[in-house]
Amino acid sequence: MRTASLSIVLLFLGASLQAEVRLTIKRDGTKVISNFGANASPKSNDWNWWAKQRDRRSSYDAFIDRYAAQYRVDPVLVRAVIQVESNFNPRCVSNKGARGLMQLMPETEREYRVRNVFDPEDNIRAGVHNLADLLGRYSGDLHRTLAAYNAGSGAVAKYRGIPPYEETMTYVKRALTVYYGTPYGQAIGFAGGGARGGRKLTGGFTSRIQPIVALLPGMRYLGSR
């Protein structure tokens, strides 16, 4: 009898967090790894809810706008990353050790000389700088940039694109849904998102044509797909 997939589940219980690591081997041999917490948000798969979080305003706007301008990154993208990473909670800590608004890992904190990862300004400064470096490395490819922010550049290099980790694939979809303000996979020929007050990015999430890119005034990256 041919099985559709094989799943191996390992459960790890922490003091206040239950996490699940799952390895699924599909029919074609593709391996999908996920490690979502069992206590996931009820909004986790509500794409319309994520879309409504676009350009969410917060008490951290001054820091976001300041460092977005300094490193030439769209502040709408920064807010999308913060939304998906921490839901704007400066005390957020993941089961992997990522901390603060932009969920910085210890190695990232060291690289960008973070003094207090729970200080909103210090965290945003380093996170935006990291985003800017990744956008430069991947020539503005938002998919790879976001995948690298979540899973690391090594994983993106290994798989030559978004790693086949369920967590990372979902992360990229959520971030782009928030950034564009449109549920990922539901827009063809989409012309939305992009910098506030600037030219709009084009190219639908599910478009089969070649990606169309538009240079955003004052920004260092190109939107794609």
N, C-alpha and C positions, 0 to 999 in steps of 0.2 A: 504493500500500500504506500503510495507516494504522499508525503506530508508537505504541507505548504511551507511550514517554517519550523524551526527548532528554537525554543526559548529556554535560556538558563537564567534563573533569577536568584540573586543573592540579596538578602536583606541585612541591612546594618541599622541597628537601633542606637541612637545617641540619647543624651540626656533630655533634649527637647526637640529632636528632629529625627524623623524616620525617613530613610532614603532607600531607593530601590535601584539596583544596577541590573540592567537586562541586556543580554546579548541575543539578538535574533538573526538567524541565518536563513535568508530567503531562498526560494527555489533556484535562482540563478547564482547562488553562492555569495551574494552580497551580504555583508555583515552590518547590522544596524545595532549600535550600542546606545543605551540611554541610561541616565542616572537621575531622573527627576525625583524630587521628594514626593513621598506618598501623600503628604498634606498639601498638594498643589492648590493654587487659587482656583475657586470655582469659575473664574473668568479666564482661565488658562487657554481654553479653546473657543472662546467667544470672540471671533475676529472683528465683529462690529464694535464690540467694546474697546478692543485695542485701537481700532481706527479712530475712535472718538477721543483718544488720549493725545492726538497730534498736537504738538506745540503747547503742551500743558504749562501753564504759568505756575510759578512757585516763588518762595522767598529767596531762592538761590539765583534768580534771574540776572542780577548784577554780575555775579561771578561767571555764570555761563556766557553771558554776552561779552564780558571783558576778555576771557581767554579764547572764546570762539573767534573774536576779532584778531587777537594776538597771533593765534596759530592758523588763521584763515580756514576755519572749519564752520560749516553751516550750523548755527545755534539750534536749528530745528532738529538736526541729526543728533546733537549732543543731548537734547531733551529726550529724544526717542531712546537713546542708549540708557539714560538714567531711568526712564520709565520702566524699561524691560529689566534692567539690572537690579534696581532696588526699590522701585515704586516711590522714589524720592525720600527714602528713609536713610538719613546719614549714619545711623547706627547699625545698618544691615550687615550681617555676617553670614556667609554661605557655609555649607558643610565642607567646602573645599578650601576655605580659608580666605576667600575674597572678601574685601571689607569696604564699607562706606558707600557713598552715593553711586560711584561708578565702578564699584566692586573690583578694587585693585588687589592683585595678588602680591605677596611679599617681594617677589623678584621685580615686579613692576614698580613697587614703592621704592626699592633701592635704585633702580635705573633712573627714575625721575626725581630722586632725592626728596621723597615725601617725609616730612617731619612728624606730622600727626594725621594719620589716614582718616580719622573721624572728624577732622576739621573740614567743613564743606568746601572752603576755598582751596585748601591744599589738595584735597581729593579731586576736585574738578579741574584744577590746573594740570595735574599729572594725567588725569584721564583724557582730557582734550589734547594734550601734547602727544599722548600715545595714539589717539585716533588720527591725529595729523600725520604722524610718522607712518602709520599703517596705510592711510590713504595715498601717501606718496609712494610707498613700496609697491602697492598694487595698482598704481596709475588710476586711482579714482574708482576702482571696481568696488562698489558697495557690498556686494555679496561676499567677496573674499575678505574685505576689510572687517566686516562684522563677524565673519567666521573666525578670523584670526584673533579678534578681540575676545571672543568667547573661548576658543579652543587652543589658541596659540598659533604662531606662524609656522612652527614645525609641522603641525597637523595639516595645515593648508598646503604646505610644500609636499608633504608625503602623498596626499591624495590629489594634488594638482587642482585644488578647488575646495569646495565645502566638504569637510570630512563627513563620512556616513554615520555620524553620531546623531541619534534622534534629538538629543538636547540641543546640539548646535544647529541642526536644520530648523528646528522649531524656533530657536532664538533668532535666527536670521529672518524668518518669516514674520515673527512678532515685531522685530525692530523696524523692518521695512513697512509693515502695516501701519505702525505708529508714525513713521516718517512721512509716508505718502498720504496718510489719512484715508486709505482705502484698503479693504481686506485683501490680503495677499492671495493671488490666484483668481480674483474675481474681476480684474480690470484688463481689458484688451484695448490697446491704443490709448492707454491712460496718459493724461497730461495734467498731473497734479503734483503736490509735494514741492520739495525744493525750498530754496531760501525764501524767507518772508520778504515780500516786496520785490523779489528778483524774478528772473526768467524761470519758467517752470521746467522741471525735468520731464522728458517724454519717454515713451516706450513702455508698453504694458507688461505687467508681471508674467502674463501667459502668452505674450505676443510671440509668434513664430518667425517674425521677420528679424533681420539683424538689429541689434540694439541701436537705438538712436540716443545720442548724447548731446547735451547742451552745456556749454561752459557757463558757470554761474559767476557773475561779476564779483571780483574780489575774492573768489574762492580758489583753492588750489586743486580741487578735484572735479571730476566729471561724474554726473549721475549716469547709471546704466540700467538697461532693461526696464 
